[in-house]
Structures are given as C-alpha cells and as structure tokens.
C-alpha cells in the first residue's frame, strides 16, 4: 500500500488512473460510462484493494487548492448575463429536487423499519442530500442524534451511494434517449465558444496557460482572504464564482484570446474525482443496515422522479435537470465539476449557486423531516 504521506506516489496513481480513464472513454463502453465514471471505479477499487489509502493529506490539498482554481479557470469565459438567464431554470429544477428529497425521506421514514432512531436517520440523510456533510453534522447535533455506530453506518452509506449517484448521473448525461426526451433550448444552453472540441494545439501557448492560471489564482487568493476576513469561509467558493464571473463578463473581449484554460481545469477536476473515489469505504457500507440503503434509494428516487417529471412539463433541458440533481445530492463542487467535464459552460455558475443555496436550506429540511416523522427536539 502507498503511504498516506507519499504525495508523489499518490499523485502518480491518480494521474495514471486519469490517463487510462480518458483513453478508455474513446471506446464504446467508455463513451457510455464516461471518463469520470471510469476514474471513480478505478479509484474505488484501488482504495478498497489496499493499494492507496482512503484518506491522506494530499487529498485535502487537492480539494482545498485545485478545485477553486479549476472552477475559476473554467469560468474565465463565462457570460454573466447569459448565466443569469439560464440560472433561474436550474434553480427551479433544484427546488423541485429538494421537494423530492423531502418526500422520499418522509416516505422511507414512514414505511421502513429504521429502528428506534428512524426519524433521526431520515433527518440527517435529507439534510445532507439537500445540503452537504456540514448539514449532516449540524442536524445530528440539533436533534440530539449521538449514536456513533448508527452515525458511522449512515456516513458510510452516504459516501458510497453518493459516489454511485454521481456515476449514474454521468451515464444519464450521455444517454441519447434522455437528450431526445428533454431537448428544449439546447441551442441556447450550449451556445457560445465551441466546447465540443478541444482547442487546436497551435492555439495553446505557454503564455496563455500561465496568464489563465495567474488570473485564476489571484481571484481565488482574493476570494479566500475576503471570506476569511468576513468570517464566511464556508462561502469562499461563492466569492470565487462571483468574482470570476464578473471579470469574465466585463473583460470578455480580452479573455477571449486565452486558450487551453479549460483543459487545465479538467486535469484538476479529474484529480478531484479520483480522491472522491478513493474515500469510498465499501466494507463500511456492507456492514450497515439494509434499511438505510433502501431509505437512501427512496430519497434518490424521490429527487429524480420529481425533478424529471416536473421538468418535462416545464420543458427544462436534460443538462439543467442533471446539474440541479447533482447540486442537490452531491453539492456545488461536484455540480460544477460535472458541468466542467461535460463542457456545459453556461451551467457551472447556476450549479454552484443552487448548491450553495442547498447548504442554507439543508438544516431546515432535515429538522422539518424529523418533526414530521414524530421526532422531538431536545
């Protein structure tokens, strides 16, 4: 096993897995699973076979440093006016998804035998699948859920099934039948710079890449410093998004000359998905109560059914629905990452904004589910 302190060894494994995933993406099976899905499978297997650790300092470094820079890089050519026009539709889809999460949690909490802590389990799952892990912890504390063994089982299931959801959404995103069923406004959503092809190699220069990295790193540095100064470090990513989008809008003529920044962003995002897969504990999931699996499955089903059924009547595009579902279940960094990997440039900011909104309302959702299932606050 590679030691958690062996930074270069772990980076080598992640880069090898990423390179293999990208190469296999060109095969018929790879096109259906996607490079991200293949990378997740590879890193999950590597971690659970004992080849790499499930946690290491470099994992935190990738999450803390590379993800914000990747988001800033990809947004350097964002059109804020267009994004605001598109963002309302993603927000609508996200709102539908939160209702689906709550409905699935309430139905599962009512029908399944979750034991004496049933309302608590339903509450923390609904909180984390509207917001994130912080909401999981916050709601557990708010409702007095202190059973460590049950909390550990819930966290293990949240981890593996959350990754499975991301993989499933990658498959959906590449499914032609879904494209035909939800085709509305595709030309508007995907218009702008041609993101379907990589830039010509001759157009990518060292100066262009370094300039892009310099701008992105400066934006992230200012955003992090301001967030720390204001005491809102949890929302630093929102500041990164806002500042980058403003600069991209007002400086779009100058920034349009840059080439290759999206490729660098994708490299960073592949590293991000590698650490997500590496953190998956399959043994912890197998040891958990089967009712917890069913509860999470019902929550996911509620999210998808409500979002896609209502989205069809509201004529929302498949990309908007996928980004909204991922922002709800997996959070803003993953929603942004998926939008970047799929080259849905106009949906990166809406995915982040709606995901951050989930952090705000996640606690309220969890506590509401807890009370509706008969739980009593301490």
C-alpha positions as CSV (number, residue, x, y, z in Angstrom):
1,X,0.0,0.0,0.0
2,X,1.2,3.5,-0.8
3,X,1.7,5.5,2.4
4,X,-0.7,8.5,3.0
5,X,2.5,10.6,3.3
6,X,3.8,9.5,-0.1
7,X,2.5,12.5,-2.0
8,X,4.2,11.8,-5.3
9,X,3.2,8.1,-5.2
10,X,-0.5,9.0,-4.8
11,X,-0.3,11.8,-7.5
12,X,1.2,9.2,-9.8
13,X,-1.6,6.7,-9.2
14,X,-4.3,9.4,-9.7
15,X,-2.7,10.6,-12.9
16,X,-2.2,7.1,-14.3
17,X,-5.9,6.3,-13.5
18,X,-7.0,9.6,-15.1
19,X,-5.0,8.9,-18.2
20,X,-6.4,5.4,-18.5
21,X,-9.9,6.7,-18.0
22,X,-9.6,9.3,-20.7
23,X,-8.1,6.8,-23.1
24,X,-10.9,4.3,-22.4
25,X,-13.5,7.0,-22.8
26,X,-13.0,6.7,-26.6
27,X,-14.2,3.1,-26.6
28,X,-18.0,2.2,-27.0
29,X,-18.3,1.2,-23.3
30,X,-16.2,4.2,-22.2
31,X,-18.5,6.6,-24.0
32,X,-21.5,5.3,-22.1
33,X,-19.8,5.3,-18.7
34,X,-17.7,8.5,-19.3
35,X,-14.1,9.2,-18.2
36,X,-15.3,10.4,-14.8
37,X,-17.2,7.2,-14.2
38,X,-14.3,5.1,-15.2
39,X,-12.0,7.1,-12.9
40,X,-14.3,6.7,-10.0
41,X,-14.5,2.9,-10.5
42,X,-10.7,2.7,-10.7
43,X,-10.0,4.8,-7.6
44,X,-12.7,3.0,-5.6
45,X,-11.1,-0.4,-6.5
46,X,-7.6,0.9,-5.8
47,X,-8.6,2.2,-2.3
48,X,-10.6,-0.9,-1.3
49,X,-8.0,-3.3,-2.5
50,X,-5.5,-1.6,-0.3
51,X,-3.3,-0.1,-3.0
52,X,-3.9,3.5,-1.8
53,X,-5.2,5.0,1.5
54,X,-8.8,6.2,1.8
55,X,-7.5,9.5,3.4
56,X,-4.3,11.4,3.0
57,X,-3.0,15.0,3.4
58,X,-2.7,15.3,-0.4
59,X,-6.5,14.6,-0.8
60,X,-7.3,17.6,1.3
61,X,-4.8,19.7,-0.7
62,X,-6.5,18.7,-4.0
63,X,-9.9,19.7,-2.5
64,X,-8.7,22.9,-1.0
65,X,-6.4,24.2,-3.7
66,X,-7.1,22.7,-7.1
67,X,-10.9,22.7,-7.1
68,X,-11.3,26.5,-6.6
69,X,-8.6,27.2,-9.2
70,X,-10.3,24.8,-11.6
71,X,-13.7,26.5,-11.2
72,X,-12.1,29.9,-11.7
73,X,-10.3,28.7,-14.8
74,X,-13.4,27.3,-16.4
75,X,-15.4,30.4,-15.7
76,X,-12.9,32.8,-17.3
77,X,-15.1,32.9,-20.5
78,X,-18.5,32.9,-18.7
79,X,-21.1,35.4,-19.9
80,X,-22.8,36.6,-16.7
81,X,-25.9,37.9,-18.5
82,X,-26.5,34.6,-20.2
83,X,-25.8,32.7,-17.0
84,X,-28.4,34.7,-15.1
85,X,-30.9,33.9,-17.8
86,X,-30.2,30.2,-17.5
87,X,-29.7,30.1,-13.8
88,X,-33.4,30.6,-12.9
89,X,-34.3,27.4,-14.7
90,X,-31.6,25.4,-12.8
91,X,-32.9,27.0,-9.5
92,X,-36.4,25.9,-10.4
93,X,-35.2,22.3,-11.1
94,X,-33.2,22.4,-7.8
95,X,-36.2,23.5,-5.8
96,X,-38.2,20.6,-7.3
97,X,-35.4,18.2,-6.3
98,X,-35.4,19.3,-2.7
99,X,-39.1,18.6,-2.5
100,X,-38.4,15.1,-3.9
101,X,-35.7,14.5,-1.3
102,X,-38.0,15.5,1.5
103,X,-40.8,13.4,0.0
104,X,-38.5,10.3,-0.3
105,X,-37.2,10.8,3.3
106,X,-40.8,11.1,4.7
107,X,-42.0,8.1,2.7
108,X,-39.0,5.9,3.7
109,X,-39.1,7.0,7.3
110,X,-42.8,6.0,7.5
111,X,-42.6,2.7,5.6
112,X,-39.2,1.3,6.6
113,X,-38.2,-0.2,9.9
114,X,-35.3,2.0,10.7
115,X,-35.2,1.2,14.4
116,X,-35.7,3.5,17.4
117,X,-33.7,6.3,15.7
118,X,-35.7,6.2,12.5
119,X,-36.7,9.9,12.4
120,X,-33.1,10.9,13.2
121,X,-31.7,8.8,10.3
122,X,-34.2,10.2,7.9
123,X,-33.4,13.7,9.1
124,X,-29.7,13.6,8.6
125,X,-30.0,11.9,5.2
126,X,-32.5,14.5,4.0
127,X,-30.2,17.3,5.3
128,X,-27.1,16.0,3.6
129,X,-28.9,15.4,0.3
130,X,-30.2,18.9,0.1
131,X,-27.1,20.5,1.5
132,X,-23.9,18.6,2.4
133,X,-21.8,16.9,5.1
134,X,-21.9,20.1,7.2
135,X,-25.7,19.9,7.2
136,X,-25.5,16.2,8.2
137,X,-23.4,17.1,11.3
138,X,-25.4,20.2,12.1
139,X,-28.7,18.4,12.0
140,X,-27.4,15.4,14.0
141,X,-26.3,17.8,16.7
142,X,-29.5,19.9,16.6
143,X,-31.8,16.8,17.1
144,X,-29.5,15.1,19.6
145,X,-28.5,12.2,17.4
146,X,-25.4,10.9,19.2
147,X,-25.4,7.1,18.5
148,X,-21.9,6.9,17.0
149,X,-22.4,3.4,15.5
150,X,-25.5,4.4,13.6
151,X,-23.9,7.7,12.6
152,X,-20.9,5.9,11.2
153,X,-23.1,3.5,9.2
154,X,-25.1,6.4,7.8
155,X,-21.9,8.2,6.8
156,X,-20.5,5.1,5.1
157,X,-23.7,4.7,3.1
158,X,-23.8,8.4,2.3
159,X,-20.3,8.1,0.9
160,X,-20.6,5.1,-1.4
161,X,-24.2,5.8,-2.6
162,X,-23.3,9.4,-3.2
163,X,-20.5,8.4,-5.5
164,X,-22.8,5.9,-7.1
165,X,-25.3,8.7,-7.8
166,X,-22.6,10.8,-9.4
167,X,-21.7,7.8,-11.7
168,X,-25.3,7.2,-12.5
169,X,-25.8,10.9,-13.5
170,X,-22.7,10.7,-15.7
171,X,-24.4,7.8,-17.5
172,X,-27.7,9.7,-17.8
173,X,-25.8,12.7,-19.2
174,X,-24.5,10.6,-22.1
175,X,-27.8,8.8,-22.8
176,X,-29.2,9.8,-26.2
177,X,-32.8,8.9,-25.2
178,X,-32.7,11.5,-22.4
179,X,-31.4,14.1,-24.9
180,X,-34.4,13.3,-27.1
181,X,-36.9,13.4,-24.2
182,X,-35.6,16.7,-22.8
183,X,-34.3,18.7,-25.9
184,X,-35.7,22.1,-25.1
185,X,-33.4,25.1,-25.6
186,X,-30.3,23.0,-26.3
187,X,-29.0,25.5,-28.8
188,X,-29.3,28.3,-26.2
189,X,-27.8,26.3,-23.3
190,X,-24.8,25.1,-25.3
191,X,-24.2,28.1,-27.5
192,X,-21.1,30.2,-27.1
193,X,-17.5,29.1,-27.6
194,X,-17.3,25.7,-29.2
195,X,-16.7,23.5,-26.2
196,X,-17.3,20.2,-28.0
197,X,-13.8,20.2,-29.4
198,X,-10.5,20.8,-27.7
199,X,-8.7,23.9,-28.8
200,X,-6.3,23.5,-31.6
201,X,-2.8,22.7,-30.2
202,X,-1.3,25.5,-32.2
203,X,-3.6,28.0,-30.4
204,X,-2.5,26.9,-27.0
205,X,0.6,28.7,-25.8
206,X,2.6,28.7,-22.6
207,X,1.8,32.4,-22.1
208,X,-1.9,31.7,-22.5
209,X,-1.9,29.0,-19.9
210,X,0.2,30.9,-17.4
211,X,-1.9,34.0,-17.8
212,X,-5.1,32.0,-17.2
213,X,-3.5,30.4,-14.1
214,X,-2.3,33.7,-12.8
215,X,-5.8,35.3,-13.2
216,X,-7.5,32.3,-11.6
217,X,-5.0,32.0,-8.7
218,X,-5.3,35.8,-8.0
219,X,-9.1,35.5,-7.9
220,X,-9.0,32.6,-5.6
221,X,-6.5,34.3,-3.3
222,X,-8.5,37.5,-3.0
223,X,-11.8,35.5,-2.5
224,X,-10.3,33.3,0.2
225,X,-8.7,36.3,2.0
226,X,-12.0,38.2,1.9
227,X,-14.0,35.2,3.1
228,X,-11.6,34.8,6.0
229,X,-11.8,38.5,6.8
230,X,-15.6,38.5,6.8
231,X,-15.9,35.2,8.7
232,X,-17.7,33.4,5.9
233,X,-15.0,30.8,4.9
234,X,-17.8,28.3,4.1
235,X,-18.9,30.5,1.3
236,X,-15.5,31.2,-0.2
237,X,-16.4,29.2,-3.3
238,X,-19.3,31.5,-3.9
239,X,-17.0,34.5,-3.9
240,X,-14.7,32.8,-6.3
241,X,-17.6,32.2,-8.6
242,X,-18.9,35.7,-8.3
243,X,-15.6,37.5,-8.9
244,X,-14.6,35.2,-11.8
245,X,-18.0,35.7,-13.5
246,X,-17.8,39.5,-13.1
247,X,-14.3,39.6,-14.5
248,X,-15.3,37.3,-17.4
249,X,-18.3,39.4,-18.2
250,X,-16.6,42.8,-18.2
251,X,-13.3,41.5,-19.7
252,X,-14.7,39.0,-22.2
253,X,-13.0,40.6,-25.2
254,X,-9.6,40.4,-23.6
255,X,-10.1,36.9,-22.0
256,X,-11.4,35.5,-25.3
257,X,-7.8,35.4,-26.5
258,X,-6.9,32.8,-23.9
259,X,-6.7,29.2,-24.9
260,X,-6.2,25.9,-23.0
261,X,-7.6,27.1,-19.6
262,X,-10.4,24.6,-19.8
263,X,-8.0,21.7,-20.4
264,X,-6.0,22.6,-17.3
265,X,-9.3,22.9,-15.3
266,X,-10.3,19.4,-16.5
267,X,-7.0,17.9,-15.3
268,X,-7.6,19.4,-11.9
269,X,-11.2,18.1,-11.8
270,X,-10.0,14.6,-12.7
271,X,-7.8,14.7,-9.6
272,X,-10.8,15.8,-7.6
273,X,-12.9,12.8,-8.8
274,X,-10.0,10.5,-8.0
275,X,-10.0,11.5,-4.4
276,X,-13.8,11.1,-4.2
277,X,-13.5,7.5,-5.3
278,X,-10.5,6.9,-3.0
279,X,-12.5,7.9,0.0
280,X,-15.2,5.3,-0.6
281,X,-15.4,2.6,2.1
282,X,-17.1,-0.5,0.6
283,X,-16.7,-2.6,3.8
284,X,-18.4,0.1,5.9
285,X,-21.3,0.0,3.5
286,X,-21.6,-3.7,3.6
287,X,-21.7,-3.7,7.4
288,X,-24.6,-1.1,7.5
289,X,-28.3,-1.9,8.0
290,X,-30.0,-2.7,4.7
291,X,-32.9,-0.4,5.6
292,X,-30.5,2.5,5.4
293,X,-29.8,1.5,1.8
294,X,-33.5,1.5,1.0
295,X,-34.0,4.8,2.6
296,X,-31.3,6.5,0.6
297,X,-32.6,4.8,-2.6
298,X,-36.1,6.2,-1.9
299,X,-34.6,9.7,-1.3
300,X,-32.7,9.5,-4.6
301,X,-35.8,8.1,-6.4
302,X,-37.8,11.0,-5.0
303,X,-35.3,13.5,-6.2
304,X,-35.1,12.1,-9.7
305,X,-38.8,11.4,-10.2
306,X,-40.0,14.8,-9.0
307,X,-37.2,16.7,-10.9
308,X,-37.6,14.9,-14.2
309,X,-41.4,14.5,-14.3
310,X,-41.9,18.2,-13.4
311,X,-39.0,19.2,-15.6
312,X,-40.7,17.6,-18.6
313,X,-43.9,19.5,-18.0
314,X,-41.9,22.7,-17.5
315,X,-39.8,22.0,-20.6
316,X,-36.5,22.1,-18.9
317,X,-33.4,20.7,-20.7
318,X,-31.7,17.5,-19.6
319,X,-28.5,19.3,-18.8
320,X,-30.3,21.7,-16.5
321,X,-32.0,18.8,-14.7
322,X,-28.8,16.8,-14.3
323,X,-26.9,19.8,-12.9
324,X,-29.8,20.6,-10.5
325,X,-29.9,17.0,-9.2
326,X,-26.2,16.8,-8.7
327,X,-26.2,20.2,-6.9
328,X,-28.9,18.9,-4.6
329,X,-27.5,15.4,-3.8
330,X,-23.7,16.0,-4.2
331,X,-23.2,19.7,-3.6
332,X,-21.8,22.7,-5.6
333,X,-18.2,21.5,-6.1
334,X,-19.4,18.3,-7.8
335,X,-22.1,20.1,-9.8
336,X,-19.5,22.5,-11.1
337,X,-17.1,19.6,-11.8
338,X,-19.7,17.7,-13.8
339,X,-20.7,20.9,-15.7
340,X,-17.0,21.4,-16.5
341,X,-16.4,17.8,-17.6
342,X,-19.5,17.9,-19.8
343,X,-18.4,21.3,-21.1
344,X,-21.7,22.9,-20.1
345,X,-20.0,26.3,-19.5
346,X,-23.3,28.2,-19.0
347,X,-24.4,25.8,-16.2
348,X,-21.3,26.0,-14.0
349,X,-22.4,29.1,-12.1
350,X,-26.0,28.0,-11.7
351,X,-24.8,24.7,-10.4
352,X,-22.7,26.4,-7.7
353,X,-25.3,29.0,-6.8
354,X,-28.1,26.4,-6.3
355,X,-25.7,24.1,-4.5
356,X,-24.8,26.8,-2.0
357,X,-28.5,27.5,-1.5
358,X,-28.7,23.8,-0.5
359,X,-26.3,24.5,2.3
360,X,-28.6,27.2,3.6
361,X,-31.8,25.3,3.5
362,X,-30.4,21.8,4.2
363,X,-30.7,22.2,8.0
364,X,-34.3,23.4,7.8
365,X,-35.2,20.5,5.6
366,X,-33.6,17.9,7.9
367,X,-35.3,19.3,11.0
368,X,-38.7,19.6,9.2
369,X,-38.5,15.9,8.2
370,X,-37.5,15.0,11.8
371,X,-40.5,16.8,13.2
372,X,-42.9,15.5,10.6
373,X,-41.9,11.9,11.4
374,X,-42.7,12.5,15.1
375,X,-39.3,13.4,16.4
376,X,-38.9,15.7,19.4
377,X,-36.2,18.3,19.5
378,X,-34.0,18.2,22.7
